[in-house]
Amino acid sequence: MERTKTAESAGTGRDMHARAGRPPSTGGGPSGPGAFSEADQEKQRGVRRMKLTATGLLLFVAVVYVLAKWAQNTGAGAWAGYVAAAAEAGMVGALADWFAVTALFRHPLGIPIPHTAIIPKKKDQLGASLGDFVGENFLSQTVVRQRLRAVGIGSRLGTWLAEPEHADRVTAELATALRGALTVLRDSDVQAVVGEAITRRADAQEIAPGLGKMLEKVVADGGHKRVVDLVCVRAHDWLVTHGDSVMVAVQGGAPGWTPRFVDKKVGERVYKELLRFVTEMRDMPEHPARGALDRFLTDFASDLQSDTDTRARVEHLKREVLARGEVQDLIASAWSAVRQMIVAAAEDERSELRLRVRAALLSLGRRMSTDARLQEKVDGWVEGAAVYVVTTYRDEITSLITDTVAGWDAEHTSKKIEAHIGRDLQFIRINGTVVGSLAGLVIYTVSRALGG
């Protein structure tokens, strides 16, 4: 009847686990990061086997002690006393070490003796001590610098990057990361940021003095003459092609009371003079009009730099241009074009972008592998970054240890720790039995030799 109830209870527990969508617990502890894994369970089975071995050795010396005392009482000889003394001391050593090992994880025999069940009781303090130990001995500035300096990251990284296949790998990873970043970024957000940044920067900086200096240099170097030549050529060709249009325009602007033939003569005369003027400007580098244009541009460049009124007008024109919707749309659309160009270059293994990045990585690797000064710089950068991280976030790193340990169940933590180190602790019991027996034998021998 009792077995039936037990089986029904076990079946109900399995059904509850099945309905919850998780397998039944096999380790006797909570589920989650601290749950018993298959490796933990295997270690726990090893601990049980060692416990049986240590306990079996204790029972063995106990049986030897009983037999030796029986032989001593029946007059078997002096050897029985030596064996009994060794077995007795072995039992004492085994029991003492059993008590010490057991007291780490639980109360021996369930008796709440003071200073036992140390790990369950001191779990939080052990976690805090472990965090402090890690912080002081592993996350200190001196330790981090010494370890990184001993590694020689600059030299190793340079040697690694100097290999073409490694440079190809880094280039591919960088291209993938770049494509991913550009995919995640929303065009509207980037366009808004770029547009606002360009507008704010242009609005904050006065452009007239810069334009004046640039125009002054262009005129001094004669760079504007090519533009004047081009305009003259285009103007001459246009006048030759559209002469009738010019004469019609002149005749249309004449007063209504003038005769038609007079308007026609005036139109023809104006057209011929205009064509002659443009032709002379095109063919004569020293034409007076060209000199007048040079003087105008020189004066305008000076006004852009020093004349308050001219500078104010340029700033007003700049703000009007930036405020136009067409300009803002042009600024915003520039990001889309740049993004498409970068994505296409990142996807193409033979693109100029990837080839240049690969060449730069190979060159950097060769320099880092041979240039001691560059290696020292790289090591210094890495050390500085690592020291900043450990000094700035040391408390957060150590608190991860203490908070994690504090969140563990005390009994489960004790079992998990015992599963990892319990096998070695059982060797302490075995060694205590052997050493105790030898010590007892030596003490008994010495006392007999001294006539005890």
C-alpha positions in Angstrom: 0.0 0.0 0.0 2.8 2.4 0.9 4.7 1.5 -2.3 1.6 2.3 -4.3 1.3 5.8 -2.7 4.9 6.5 -3.3 4.7 5.4 -7.0 1.6 7.6 -7.5 3.4 10.5 -5.9 6.4 10.1 -8.2 4.2 9.8 -11.2 2.3 12.9 -10.2 5.6 14.8 -9.9 6.6 13.7 -13.4 3.3 14.8 -14.8 3.7 18.2 -13.2 7.1 18.6 -14.7 5.8 17.5 -18.1 2.9 20.0 -17.9 5.4 22.8 -17.0 7.4 22.0 -20.1 10.6 21.0 -18.3 12.2 17.7 -17.4 12.1 16.5 -13.8 15.1 17.6 -11.7 17.8 14.9 -11.3 20.3 16.7 -9.2 18.2 17.5 -6.2 18.9 21.3 -6.6 17.3 24.2 -8.3 17.2 24.7 -12.0 19.1 27.5 -13.8 22.7 28.5 -14.0 23.6 26.8 -10.7 21.8 23.5 -11.5 23.7 20.2 -11.6 25.0 19.4 -15.0 25.8 15.9 -16.3 29.5 16.6 -15.4 28.5 17.7 -11.9 26.5 14.5 -11.4 29.4 12.4 -12.6 31.7 14.1 -10.1 29.1 13.6 -7.4 29.1 9.9 -8.1 32.9 9.9 -7.9 32.6 11.6 -4.4 30.2 8.9 -3.3 32.7 6.2 -4.4 35.5 7.8 -2.5 33.3 8.2 0.6 32.7 4.5 0.5 36.4 3.8 0.2 37.3 6.1 3.1 34.5 4.7 5.3 35.5 1.2 4.3 39.1 1.9 5.4 37.7 3.2 8.7 35.7 0.0 9.2 38.8 -2.1 8.2 41.0 -0.5 10.9 38.2 -0.9 13.4 38.0 -4.6 12.7 41.8 -4.9 12.9 41.7 -3.1 16.3 39.0 -5.5 17.6 40.9 -8.5 16.4 44.2 -7.2 17.7 42.8 -6.5 21.2 41.2 -10.0 21.2 44.6 -11.5 20.2 46.4 -9.4 22.9 43.9 -10.6 25.6 44.4 -14.2 24.6 48.2 -13.9 24.9 49.0 -14.0 21.2 52.2 -12.1 21.7 53.7 -8.5 21.8 52.9 -7.9 18.1 49.1 -7.7 18.9 49.8 -4.6 21.0 51.6 -2.9 18.2 48.8 -3.7 15.7 46.1 -2.6 18.2 47.9 0.8 18.8 48.2 1.4 15.1 44.6 0.5 14.4 43.4 2.6 17.4 45.3 5.7 16.2 44.1 5.1 12.6 40.5 5.1 13.8 41.1 8.4 15.7 42.7 10.0 12.7 39.9 8.8 10.4 37.2 10.0 12.7 38.9 13.4 13.2 39.3 13.9 9.5 35.8 12.7 8.8 34.5 15.3 11.3 36.6 18.1 9.7 35.6 17.2 6.1 31.9 16.8 7.0 31.8 20.0 9.0 32.6 22.0 5.9 29.3 21.1 4.2 26.9 20.0 7.0 26.4 19.2 10.7 28.1 15.9 11.5 25.4 13.3 12.3 22.9 16.2 12.1 24.0 17.6 15.4 24.2 21.5 15.3 27.7 21.7 16.7 29.2 25.2 16.7 31.5 26.0 13.7 30.2 23.2 11.5 28.2 23.4 8.2 30.7 26.2 7.4 29.9 26.6 3.7 26.1 26.9 4.0 26.4 29.3 6.8 29.3 31.4 5.4 28.2 31.3 1.8 27.7 35.0 1.4 30.9 35.8 3.3 32.8 33.4 1.1 31.4 35.1 -2.0 32.4 38.5 -0.7 35.8 37.3 0.1 36.2 35.6 -3.3 35.1 38.9 -5.0 37.6 40.9 -2.9 40.3 38.3 -3.7 39.7 38.5 -7.4 39.6 42.3 -7.3 42.8 42.7 -5.4 44.9 40.0 -7.1 43.5 39.8 -10.6 42.0 43.2 -11.3 44.6 45.5 -9.9 46.4 48.0 -12.2 49.8 46.5 -11.5 48.8 42.9 -12.3 47.0 43.9 -15.5 50.0 45.9 -16.8 52.5 43.1 -15.9 50.5 40.4 -17.6 49.8 42.4 -20.7 53.4 43.6 -21.0 54.6 40.0 -20.7 52.2 38.9 -23.5 53.7 41.4 -26.0 50.4 42.1 -27.8 51.9 44.6 -30.3 54.5 42.2 -31.6 52.1 39.2 -31.7 49.4 41.2 -33.4 51.8 42.6 -36.0 53.1 39.1 -36.8 49.6 37.8 -37.1 48.3 40.6 -39.3 51.4 40.4 -41.6 50.0 37.1 -42.9 47.9 37.6 -46.0 45.2 35.1 -45.0 44.8 36.8 -41.7 44.6 40.2 -43.3 41.9 38.8 -45.7 40.0 37.4 -42.7 40.1 40.7 -40.8 39.1 42.6 -44.0 36.1 40.3 -44.4 35.0 40.7 -40.8 35.3 44.4 -41.0 33.2 44.5 -44.2 30.6 42.3 -42.5 30.5 44.5 -39.5 30.3 47.6 -41.7 27.4 46.2 -43.7 25.6 45.2 -40.5 26.0 48.6 -38.9 24.7 50.4 -42.1 21.8 48.0 -42.2 20.8 48.6 -38.6 21.0 52.4 -38.9 17.8 53.9 -40.2 18.3 56.3 -43.1 15.8 58.8 -41.7 17.7 59.1 -38.5 21.1 59.4 -40.1 19.8 61.9 -42.6 18.4 64.0 -39.9 21.6 64.0 -37.9 23.8 64.7 -41.0 21.5 67.5 -42.2 21.4 69.1 -38.7 25.1 68.8 -38.3 25.9 70.4 -41.7 23.3 73.1 -41.2 24.5 73.9 -37.7 28.2 74.0 -38.6 27.5 76.1 -41.7 25.4 78.5 -39.7 27.9 78.8 -36.9 30.8 79.7 -39.1 31.0 82.9 -41.2 31.9 82.0 -44.8 32.5 85.5 -46.3 36.2 85.9 -45.1 37.0 82.4 -46.3 35.4 83.0 -49.7 37.3 86.3 -49.9 40.6 84.7 -49.3 39.9 81.9 -51.8 38.7 84.4 -54.5 41.8 86.6 -53.9 44.1 83.7 -54.4 42.2 82.6 -57.5 42.5 86.0 -59.1 46.1 86.4 -58.1 47.0 83.1 -59.7 44.9 83.8 -62.8 42.6 80.8 -62.2 39.5 82.8 -63.1 40.8 83.5 -66.7 39.8 80.0 -67.8 36.3 80.7 -66.7 36.2 84.0 -68.5 37.5 82.3 -71.7 34.8 79.7 -71.5 32.1 82.3 -70.9 33.3 84.3 -73.9 33.4 81.3 -76.2 29.9 80.2 -75.1 28.6 83.7 -75.4 30.0 84.2 -79.0 28.7 80.8 -80.1 25.3 81.7 -78.7 25.2 85.1 -80.4 26.1 83.5 -83.7 23.3 81.0 -83.4 20.6 83.2 -82.0 21.3 86.5 -83.8 17.7 86.9 -84.9 16.5 86.5 -81.3 18.8 89.3 -80.2 17.6 91.7 -82.9 13.9 90.8 -82.3 14.5 91.5 -78.6 16.0 94.9 -79.3 13.2 95.8 -81.8 10.6 94.8 -79.3 12.0 97.2 -76.7 12.0 100.2 -79.1 9.3 103.0 -78.6 6.1 102.5 -80.6 6.4 105.8 -82.5 9.7 104.9 -84.2 9.6 103.6 -87.8 10.0 99.9 -88.3 13.1 100.2 -90.5 14.8 102.3 -87.9 14.1 99.7 -85.2 15.5 97.1 -87.6 18.7 99.1 -88.2 19.1 99.7 -84.5 18.7 96.0 -83.7 21.2 95.0 -86.4 23.7 97.6 -85.1 23.3 96.5 -81.5 23.8 92.9 -82.5 26.9 93.6 -84.5 28.4 95.7 -81.7 27.6 93.1 -79.1 29.1 90.3 -81.3 32.2 92.4 -81.9 32.6 93.1 -78.2 32.3 89.4 -77.3 34.6 88.4 -80.1 37.3 90.9 -79.0 37.0 89.7 -75.3 37.4 86.1 -76.6 40.4 86.8 -78.7 42.2 89.6 -76.8 43.7 88.5 -73.4 44.5 92.1 -72.6 41.0 93.4 -73.4 39.9 96.3 -71.2 36.8 94.5 -70.1 38.9 91.6 -68.8 41.0 94.1 -66.8 37.9 95.7 -65.4 36.6 92.2 -64.5 39.9 91.5 -62.7 39.7 94.7 -60.7 36.1 94.0 -59.8 36.9 90.5 -58.5 39.9 91.8 -56.6 37.8 94.5 -54.9 35.0 92.0 -54.2 37.5 89.6 -52.6 38.7 92.5 -50.4 35.1 93.5 -49.4 34.3 89.9 -48.5 37.1 90.0 -46.0 36.9 93.5 -44.6 33.6 95.2 -45.5 31.0 94.7 -42.8 28.0 95.3 -45.1 29.2 92.9 -47.7 29.9 90.2 -45.1 26.4 90.6 -43.6 24.8 90.3 -47.0 26.7 87.0 -47.7 25.6 85.6 -44.3 22.0 86.5 -45.0 22.2 84.8 -48.4 23.8 81.8 -46.9 21.0 81.4 -44.3 18.4 81.8 -47.1 20.1 79.1 -49.2 20.4 76.7 -46.3 16.7 77.2 -45.4 15.5 76.2 -48.8 13.8 72.8 -48.9 15.8 71.8 -52.0 19.1 72.2 -50.2 17.9 70.2 -47.2 16.7 67.4 -49.4 20.1 67.4 -51.2 21.9 67.2 -47.9 19.6 64.4 -46.7 19.9 62.4 -50.0 23.7 62.5 -49.8 23.6 59.9 -47.0 21.6 57.5 -49.1 24.1 57.7 -52.0 27.1 57.4 -49.6 25.5 54.4 -47.8 24.8 52.6 -51.1 28.3 53.2 -52.3 29.9 51.9 -49.0 27.7 48.8 -48.9 28.5 48.0 -52.5 32.2 48.4 -51.9 32.0 46.3 -48.7 30.3 43.5 -50.5 32.7 43.4 -53.5 35.9 41.5 -52.6 37.8 43.3 -55.4 36.5 46.8 -54.6 39.0 49.6 -54.1 37.8 50.0 -50.5 38.5 46.4 -49.5 41.8 46.3 -51.4 43.0 49.4 -49.7 41.9 48.2 -46.3 43.7 44.8 -46.9 46.9 46.6 -48.0 46.7 48.9 -45.0 46.4 45.9 -42.6 49.3 44.1 -44.2 51.4 47.3 -44.0 50.4 47.8 -40.4 51.2 44.2 -39.5 54.7 44.4 -41.1 55.4 47.6 -39.2 54.1 46.3 -35.9 56.2 43.1 -36.2 59.4 45.0 -36.7 59.0 48.5 -35.3 59.8 48.4 -31.6 58.5 51.9 -31.0 55.1 51.1 -32.7 54.9 47.9 -30.6 55.5 49.9 -27.5 52.7 52.3 -28.5 50.2 49.6 -29.2 51.1 47.8 -25.9 50.7 51.1 -24.1 47.2 51.7 -25.7 46.1 48.2 -24.8 47.4 48.4 -21.3 45.8 51.8 -20.8 42.4 50.6 -22.1 42.6 47.4 -19.9 43.6 49.4 -16.8 40.8 51.9 -17.4 38.3 49.1 -17.6 39.5 47.2 -14.5 39.9 50.3 -12.4 36.6 51.9 -13.5 34.4 48.7 -13.4 36.3 46.6 -10.8 33.4 47.0 -8.3 30.9 46.0 -10.9 33.0 42.9 -11.9 33.5 41.8 -8.3 29.9 42.4 -7.4 28.9 40.0 -10.1 30.7 37.3 -8.2 29.3 38.3 -4.8 25.8 38.8 -6.0 25.8 35.5 -7.9 27.0 33.6 -4.9 24.5 35.4 -2.6 21.7 34.3 -5.0 22.6 30.6 -4.7 20.7 28.3 -2.4 22.9 27.5 0.6 22.3 23.8 0.6 22.5 23.4 -3.1 25.7 25.5 -3.2 27.2 23.2 -0.6 26.4 20.1 -2.6 27.8 21.6 -5.8 31.1 22.6 -4.1 31.3 19.2 -2.5 30.8 17.6 -5.9 33.8 19.5 -7.3 36.3 19.1 -4.4 34.8 16.3 -2.3 36.8 13.6 -4.0 40.1 15.2 -2.9 38.7 15.8 0.6 38.0 12.1 0.9 41.7 11.4 0.3 42.2 13.5 3.4 40.2 11.0 5.3 42.2 8.1 3.8 45.5 9.9 4.5 44.3 10.6 8.0 43.7 7.0 8.6 47.1 5.9 7.3 49.1 8.7 8.9 47.2 8.2 12.2 48.0 4.5 12.2 51.7 5.2 11.5 51.8 7.9 14.2 50.1 5.5 16.7 52.5 2.8 15.9 55.5 5.1 16.3 54.2 6.5 19.6 53.5 3.0 21.0 56.9 1.8 19.9 58.7 4.7 21.5 56.7 4.3 24.7 57.6 0.6 24.9 61.2 1.3 24.1 61.3 3.8 27.0 59.7 1.2 29.3 56.2 2.5 29.2 
